[in-house]
Amino acid sequence: MPEEDHRYLVAEEFTMPDLEAAGKGGTRVAVRPPVTLKATYYDTADRLLARAGASLRHRKGESAAKAWTVHLPSSVAGVRHEHSRPATRPGVVPPVLLDLVTAYRRGADLAPAAVLRTVRTVHDVVNRDGTVLAEVADDFVTVLDGRKVAHRFREIALELRAGPPRLLDRLEDLLLTAGATVSDSVPEHVRALTAGGPLADPAVPPPAPLRRKARAGDVVTEAIRRDVARIVRHDPFARLRETLPNGDTPVHQMRVGTRRLRSDLQTFQALLDPAWTATLRAELSWLAEALGGARDVEVLRARLRQTAARDPLAPLAAAAVERIDAELAARHEKALTALDEALHAPRYVALLDSLVEAARAPGLSPPASARATEVLPDIARRPWRRLAYGGGAAPAAGGLTLDLPDDEWHEVRKRAKRARYAADAAAPIVGPDAALLAKAIAKAQTVLGEHQDAAIAADAWLDIAASDPDDHTLAVTAGRLFERERAAVTRSRNTFPAVWAAVMEEKNIAWLK
């Protein structure tokens, strides 16, 4: 679950202010007796977990249910995802937690990296009913090196419980006025590990702003890093089968990262070593297949509810809808099991190593040393031309007509993705014109995506009904779902010409001419 706290550094002689002043009438502060915690943080020899913003901790002195804890990074400063398990055997990491850091350690051994002894005094800000509104933890932290004291510091952690967000602001004001300073959101074990010097950069370097004078290879490298980071960041949550806080799924995000990376490798092939690219694309194709099976059923299950509820005045047979969902649930479980097997395979760990190396130093070819401003427009022009003017398996996007097969519409959708990704990658160098085109293509891609989802779902409902031809209610329900999906296909086809006309506006495409 997400864990958000605000940290503040204070001097050892710091005096806690009157925290009751942060609340309204009836607010009081209950101070718990001090407890001594001893935490051992595990990491690889080169601190891969800490460098990535993750941690694996064993702690004595608090709830036995939280003896072992993994913290996973998020994109929001001060917010980490916490997952805890009780101890099973002394010194043995619960396998489920060890699994969660696979993408960060990639098979490397873990060993104790930092030992912290913390004397913690918790100040609970409570209301009249005794409900804890916020928790203020006052930690005296001692970093141990065997029996020796290597380092000491004092830290205040402020965490909202049942109180309003503005309570945090008032508590922070009190702490700052009393002499606290806002911490840089560095976890205490990282503070301990960096007492003797900074950690190395993360294995997957974070995005960096591109300068107008950047080389073409810099643009490729940033695109690859963005894609790899998306895959690695969502790996633990795919293993947990959790829905993300925004309602999306980690399987979807991993699939997007995989697809974008494959597309970027194809788009920038002139700037990459072909042998290096071919090997990586082949392994990504394997991962995409495993992710695709699970993601496709996710989409179908969500679509079933959406389509069944489309016309409240003409409800479908609830039992038949539930039966279809049960079939999809069984398919989903099978697909997730296959994905689990893939994510636990040595082949996947080897792919993670390749991805991290690709993010660090991709296999660039000599043309990548040219100025990006000289190379990028021409590279982005190629997927754009295939989208706008057609050729091969699909017509020009503007040439899509109501009577063309679904497959040709889908091929245009795939080309739209490649053209959009290319424009996205070029935008930091080319400027706002490329960003405008990417945004316009994204709108067209949304219409094409709805078209494809409806077409696939229509066939799926009939396929499920065909598995039991004697169930007439199921057959009728599937038929009605089919008709609604095909109506959605027609709506998408009717909507697309106007959306595509907006893409073709001069302001979007002048830079490609």
RAPEDA-V28477 format. One record per residue. N is the residue number from 1. RES is the residue in three letters. D_CENTER is the distance of its C-alpha to the mean C-alpha in Angstrom with 2 decimals. Layout:
# RAPEDA-V28477
n = <N & N>
res = <RES & RES>
d_center = <D_CENTER & D_CENTER>
This chain:
# RAPEDA-V28477
n = <1 & 2 & 3 & 4 & 5 & 6 & 7 & 8 & 9 & 10 & 11 & 12 & 13 & 14 & 15 & 16 & 17 & 18 & 19 & 20 & 21 & 22 & 23 & 24 & 25 & 26 & 27 & 28 & 29 & 30 & 31 & 32 & 33 & 34 & 35 & 36 & 37 & 38 & 39 & 40 & 41 & 42 & 43 & 44 & 45 & 46 & 47 & 48 & 49 & 50 & 51 & 52 & 53 & 54 & 55 & 56 & 57 & 58 & 59 & 60 & 61 & 62 & 63 & 64 & 65 & 66 & 67 & 68 & 69 & 70 & 71 & 72 & 73 & 74 & 75 & 76 & 77 & 78 & 79 & 80 & 81 & 82 & 83 & 84 & 85 & 86 & 87 & 88 & 89 & 90 & 91 & 92 & 93 & 94 & 95 & 96 & 97 & 98 & 99 & 100 & 101 & 102 & 103 & 104 & 105 & 106 & 107 & 108 & 109 & 110 & 111 & 112 & 113 & 114 & 115 & 116 & 117 & 118 & 119 & 120 & 121 & 122 & 123 & 124 & 125 & 126 & 127 & 128 & 129 & 130 & 131 & 132 & 133 & 134 & 135 & 136 & 137 & 138 & 139 & 140 & 141 & 142 & 143 & 144 & 145 & 146 & 147 & 148 & 149 & 150 & 151 & 152 & 153 & 154 & 155 & 156 & 157 & 158 & 159 & 160 & 161 & 162 & 163 & 164 & 165 & 166 & 167 & 168 & 169 & 170 & 171 & 172 & 173 & 174 & 175 & 176 & 177 & 178 & 179 & 180 & 181 & 182 & 183 & 184 & 185 & 186 & 187 & 188 & 189 & 190 & 191 & 192 & 193 & 194 & 195 & 196 & 197 & 198 & 199 & 200 & 201 & 202 & 203 & 204 & 205 & 206 & 207 & 208 & 209 & 210 & 211 & 212 & 213 & 214 & 215 & 216 & 217 & 218 & 219 & 220 & 221 & 222 & 223 & 224 & 225 & 226 & 227 & 228 & 229 & 230 & 231 & 232 & 233 & 234 & 235 & 236 & 237 & 238 & 239 & 240 & 241 & 242 & 243 & 244 & 245 & 246 & 247 & 248 & 249 & 250 & 251 & 252 & 253 & 254 & 255 & 256 & 257 & 258 & 259 & 260 & 261 & 262 & 263 & 264 & 265 & 266 & 267 & 268 & 269 & 270 & 271 & 272 & 273 & 274 & 275 & 276 & 277 & 278 & 279 & 280 & 281 & 282 & 283 & 284 & 285 & 286 & 287 & 288 & 289 & 290 & 291 & 292 & 293 & 294 & 295 & 296 & 297 & 298 & 299 & 300 & 301 & 302 & 303 & 304 & 305 & 306 & 307 & 308 & 309 & 310 & 311 & 312 & 313 & 314 & 315 & 316 & 317 & 318 & 319 & 320 & 321 & 322 & 323 & 324 & 325 & 326 & 327 & 328 & 329 & 330 & 331 & 332 & 333 & 334 & 335 & 336 & 337 & 338 & 339 & 340 & 341 & 342 & 343 & 344 & 345 & 346 & 347 & 348 & 349 & 350 & 351 & 352 & 353 & 354 & 355 & 356 & 357 & 358 & 359 & 360 & 361 & 362 & 363 & 364 & 365 & 366 & 367 & 368 & 369 & 370 & 371 & 372 & 373 & 374 & 375 & 376 & 377 & 378 & 379 & 380 & 381 & 382 & 383 & 384 & 385 & 386 & 387 & 388 & 389 & 390 & 391 & 392 & 393 & 394 & 395 & 396 & 397 & 398 & 399 & 400 & 401 & 402 & 403 & 404 & 405 & 406 & 407 & 408 & 409 & 410 & 411 & 412 & 413 & 414 & 415 & 416 & 417 & 418 & 419 & 420 & 421 & 422 & 423 & 424 & 425 & 426 & 427 & 428 & 429 & 430 & 431 & 432 & 433 & 434 & 435 & 436 & 437 & 438 & 439 & 440 & 441 & 442 & 443 & 444 & 445 & 446 & 447 & 448 & 449 & 450 & 451 & 452 & 453 & 454 & 455 & 456 & 457 & 458 & 459 & 460 & 461 & 462 & 463 & 464 & 465 & 466 & 467 & 468 & 469 & 470 & 471 & 472 & 473 & 474 & 475 & 476 & 477 & 478 & 479 & 480 & 481 & 482 & 483 & 484 & 485 & 486 & 487 & 488 & 489 & 490 & 491 & 492 & 493 & 494 & 495 & 496 & 497 & 498 & 499 & 500 & 501 & 502 & 503 & 504 & 505 & 506 & 507 & 508 & 509 & 510 & 511 & 512 & 513>
res = <MET & PRO & GLU & GLU & ASP & HIS & ARG & TYR & LEU & VAL & ALA & GLU & GLU & PHE & THR & MET & PRO & ASP & LEU & GLU & ALA & ALA & GLY & LYS & GLY & GLY & THR & ARG & VAL & ALA & VAL & ARG & PRO & PRO & VAL & THR & LEU & LYS & ALA & THR & TYR & TYR & ASP & THR & ALA & ASP & ARG & LEU & LEU & ALA & ARG & ALA & GLY & ALA & SER & LEU & ARG & HIS & ARG & LYS & GLY & GLU & SER & ALA & ALA & LYS & ALA & TRP & THR & VAL & HIS & LEU & PRO & SER & SER & VAL & ALA & GLY & VAL & ARG & HIS & GLU & HIS & SER & ARG & PRO & ALA & THR & ARG & PRO & GLY & VAL & VAL & PRO & PRO & VAL & LEU & LEU & ASP & LEU & VAL & THR & ALA & TYR & ARG & ARG & GLY & ALA & ASP & LEU & ALA & PRO & ALA & ALA & VAL & LEU & ARG & THR & VAL & ARG & THR & VAL & HIS & ASP & VAL & VAL & ASN & ARG & ASP & GLY & THR & VAL & LEU & ALA & GLU & VAL & ALA & ASP & ASP & PHE & VAL & THR & VAL & LEU & ASP & GLY & ARG & LYS & VAL & ALA & HIS & ARG & PHE & ARG & GLU & ILE & ALA & LEU & GLU & LEU & ARG & ALA & GLY & PRO & PRO & ARG & LEU & LEU & ASP & ARG & LEU & GLU & ASP & LEU & LEU & LEU & THR & ALA & GLY & ALA & THR & VAL & SER & ASP & SER & VAL & PRO & GLU & HIS & VAL & ARG & ALA & LEU & THR & ALA & GLY & GLY & PRO & LEU & ALA & ASP & PRO & ALA & VAL & PRO & PRO & PRO & ALA & PRO & LEU & ARG & ARG & LYS & ALA & ARG & ALA & GLY & ASP & VAL & VAL & THR & GLU & ALA & ILE & ARG & ARG & ASP & VAL & ALA & ARG & ILE & VAL & ARG & HIS & ASP & PRO & PHE & ALA & ARG & LEU & ARG & GLU & THR & LEU & PRO & ASN & GLY & ASP & THR & PRO & VAL & HIS & GLN & MET & ARG & VAL & GLY & THR & ARG & ARG & LEU & ARG & SER & ASP & LEU & GLN & THR & PHE & GLN & ALA & LEU & LEU & ASP & PRO & ALA & TRP & THR & ALA & THR & LEU & ARG & ALA & GLU & LEU & SER & TRP & LEU & ALA & GLU & ALA & LEU & GLY & GLY & ALA & ARG & ASP & VAL & GLU & VAL & LEU & ARG & ALA & ARG & LEU & ARG & GLN & THR & ALA & ALA & ARG & ASP & PRO & LEU & ALA & PRO & LEU & ALA & ALA & ALA & ALA & VAL & GLU & ARG & ILE & ASP & ALA & GLU & LEU & ALA & ALA & ARG & HIS & GLU & LYS & ALA & LEU & THR & ALA & LEU & ASP & GLU & ALA & LEU & HIS & ALA & PRO & ARG & TYR & VAL & ALA & LEU & LEU & ASP & SER & LEU & VAL & GLU & ALA & ALA & ARG & ALA & PRO & GLY & LEU & SER & PRO & PRO & ALA & SER & ALA & ARG & ALA & THR & GLU & VAL & LEU & PRO & ASP & ILE & ALA & ARG & ARG & PRO & TRP & ARG & ARG & LEU & ALA & TYR & GLY & GLY & GLY & ALA & ALA & PRO & ALA & ALA & GLY & GLY & LEU & THR & LEU & ASP & LEU & PRO & ASP & ASP & GLU & TRP & HIS & GLU & VAL & ARG & LYS & ARG & ALA & LYS & ARG & ALA & ARG & TYR & ALA & ALA & ASP & ALA & ALA & ALA & PRO & ILE & VAL & GLY & PRO & ASP & ALA & ALA & LEU & LEU & ALA & LYS & ALA & ILE & ALA & LYS & ALA & GLN & THR & VAL & LEU & GLY & GLU & HIS & GLN & ASP & ALA & ALA & ILE & ALA & ALA & ASP & ALA & TRP & LEU & ASP & ILE & ALA & ALA & SER & ASP & PRO & ASP & ASP & HIS & THR & LEU & ALA & VAL & THR & ALA & GLY & ARG & LEU & PHE & GLU & ARG & GLU & ARG & ALA & ALA & VAL & THR & ARG & SER & ARG & ASN & THR & PHE & PRO & ALA & VAL & TRP & ALA & ALA & VAL & MET & GLU & GLU & LYS & ASN & ILE & ALA & TRP & LEU & LYS>
d_center = <14.38 & 13.39 & 16.26 & 17.41 & 20.58 & 22.59 & 24.57 & 27.93 & 30.25 & 33.89 & 37.15 & 38.60 & 41.38 & 39.08 & 40.46 & 38.15 & 39.05 & 40.14 & 36.83 & 38.77 & 39.29 & 35.66 & 36.30 & 38.76 & 41.99 & 41.74 & 38.74 & 39.51 & 38.01 & 38.26 & 38.10 & 37.27 & 39.23 & 37.69 & 35.92 & 35.47 & 32.20 & 31.88 & 28.41 & 27.84 & 24.59 & 23.93 & 22.49 & 23.33 & 26.34 & 24.40 & 22.03 & 18.80 & 17.10 & 18.50 & 17.72 & 13.97 & 14.22 & 14.36 & 17.64 & 19.76 & 22.79 & 26.01 & 27.95 & 31.47 & 33.03 & 30.76 & 29.82 & 30.19 & 27.26 & 25.00 & 26.78 & 23.71 & 20.37 & 17.00 & 14.98 & 11.36 & 10.12 & 8.23 & 8.46 & 11.70 & 14.80 & 16.54 & 13.85 & 12.89 & 12.07 & 15.42 & 16.65 & 20.39 & 23.05 & 26.82 & 28.68 & 30.32 & 32.38 & 33.12 & 30.92 & 28.77 & 25.02 & 23.91 & 22.49 & 19.48 & 18.44 & 19.34 & 17.14 & 14.01 & 14.64 & 15.42 & 12.83 & 14.26 & 17.91 & 18.20 & 21.51 & 23.03 & 25.26 & 24.56 & 27.40 & 28.21 & 27.16 & 28.15 & 30.35 & 30.51 & 33.18 & 32.44 & 35.03 & 33.18 & 34.88 & 32.93 & 34.24 & 33.27 & 33.78 & 35.08 & 36.77 & 40.11 & 38.73 & 37.27 & 33.65 & 31.50 & 30.07 & 28.60 & 28.75 & 29.95 & 29.90 & 32.37 & 31.70 & 34.27 & 32.42 & 34.37 & 32.84 & 34.95 & 36.08 & 37.98 & 40.55 & 40.48 & 38.70 & 36.58 & 35.20 & 35.17 & 33.34 & 33.01 & 29.91 & 29.41 & 26.22 & 26.04 & 23.97 & 24.35 & 25.41 & 27.24 & 28.37 & 27.54 & 25.26 & 28.45 & 29.74 & 27.23 & 28.60 & 32.14 & 31.54 & 29.97 & 33.02 & 35.31 & 33.65 & 33.66 & 37.26 & 38.21 & 36.99 & 33.39 & 31.02 & 27.34 & 25.38 & 22.77 & 20.17 & 20.92 & 20.96 & 24.53 & 24.23 & 22.88 & 25.82 & 28.03 & 26.75 & 27.24 & 30.67 & 32.28 & 30.09 & 26.55 & 23.94 & 23.14 & 20.19 & 16.77 & 16.91 & 14.23 & 15.80 & 14.01 & 14.77 & 18.41 & 20.47 & 22.65 & 26.36 & 28.68 & 30.50 & 27.52 & 28.20 & 26.70 & 25.17 & 23.26 & 21.58 & 20.73 & 19.40 & 17.07 & 15.74 & 15.26 & 13.57 & 10.97 & 10.37 & 10.65 & 8.28 & 5.38 & 7.19 & 8.05 & 5.24 & 4.35 & 8.13 & 9.59 & 8.37 & 9.63 & 12.72 & 13.16 & 12.89 & 11.44 & 10.65 & 8.03 & 10.27 & 10.31 & 11.55 & 9.07 & 8.44 & 6.14 & 9.07 & 8.88 & 5.61 & 7.20 & 10.33 & 9.68 & 8.94 & 12.02 & 14.07 & 13.63 & 14.59 & 17.52 & 18.53 & 18.50 & 20.56 & 22.96 & 23.21 & 23.96 & 26.09 & 29.12 & 27.54 & 26.40 & 28.47 & 28.89 & 29.25 & 26.10 & 24.16 & 25.76 & 24.85 & 21.15 & 20.99 & 22.85 & 20.45 & 17.42 & 19.55 & 19.98 & 16.29 & 15.82 & 18.74 & 17.41 & 14.12 & 16.28 & 18.66 & 16.31 & 14.54 & 18.04 & 19.34 & 16.54 & 17.61 & 21.24 & 21.15 & 19.71 & 22.22 & 25.08 & 25.01 & 24.67 & 27.53 & 29.70 & 29.65 & 30.30 & 34.03 & 34.98 & 38.63 & 38.38 & 36.38 & 35.69 & 36.96 & 34.58 & 35.50 & 34.78 & 31.34 & 30.60 & 31.94 & 29.71 & 26.66 & 27.97 & 28.20 & 24.63 & 23.55 & 25.52 & 23.98 & 20.46 & 21.44 & 23.01 & 20.03 & 17.71 & 20.50 & 20.66 & 16.94 & 17.54 & 20.50 & 18.71 & 16.07 & 19.14 & 21.28 & 22.62 & 21.82 & 18.05 & 18.60 & 20.78 & 18.19 & 15.75 & 18.80 & 19.40 & 15.94 & 16.25 & 19.79 & 18.89 & 16.69 & 19.61 & 22.44 & 22.07 & 25.29 & 26.73 & 30.10 & 32.94 & 32.26 & 28.98 & 31.22 & 32.45 & 31.56 & 28.45 & 30.52 & 32.97 & 30.63 & 27.54 & 29.43 & 31.08 & 27.94 & 26.19 & 29.48 & 29.43 & 26.52 & 27.78 & 31.24 & 30.19 & 28.47 & 31.28 & 34.25 & 33.32 & 34.86 & 34.58 & 32.89 & 32.23 & 34.20 & 33.36 & 30.85 & 33.80 & 35.88 & 33.92 & 36.45 & 36.60 & 38.32 & 36.00 & 34.29 & 30.71 & 29.86 & 30.92 & 28.82 & 25.80 & 26.72 & 26.81 & 23.32 & 22.08 & 24.13 & 22.73 & 19.20 & 20.67 & 22.76 & 20.02 & 17.79 & 21.03 & 21.89 & 18.54 & 19.13 & 22.73 & 22.30 & 22.25 & 25.51 & 27.19 & 26.44 & 25.94 & 27.68 & 24.92 & 22.33 & 24.67 & 24.86 & 21.11 & 20.96 & 23.99 & 22.77 & 19.54 & 21.99 & 23.95 & 20.97 & 20.23 & 23.85 & 23.79 & 20.69 & 22.59 & 25.57 & 23.93 & 22.34 & 25.79 & 27.68 & 25.73 & 26.01 & 29.72 & 30.44 & 28.45 & 30.55 & 33.75 & 32.70 & 32.17 & 35.50 & 37.26 & 36.48 & 38.99 & 41.61 & 43.83 & 41.45 & 42.65 & 40.57 & 37.42 & 38.78 & 39.58 & 36.20 & 34.39 & 36.79 & 36.07 & 32.30 & 33.02 & 35.10 & 32.53 & 29.89 & 32.45 & 33.28 & 29.63 & 29.95 & 33.11 & 31.63 & 28.88 & 31.64 & 33.76 & 31.04 & 29.89 & 32.99 & 32.69 & 29.00 & 29.89 & 32.87 & 30.63 & 28.63 & 31.99 & 33.16 & 34.68 & 32.50 & 29.45 & 31.11 & 33.94 & 32.12 & 31.88 & 35.64>
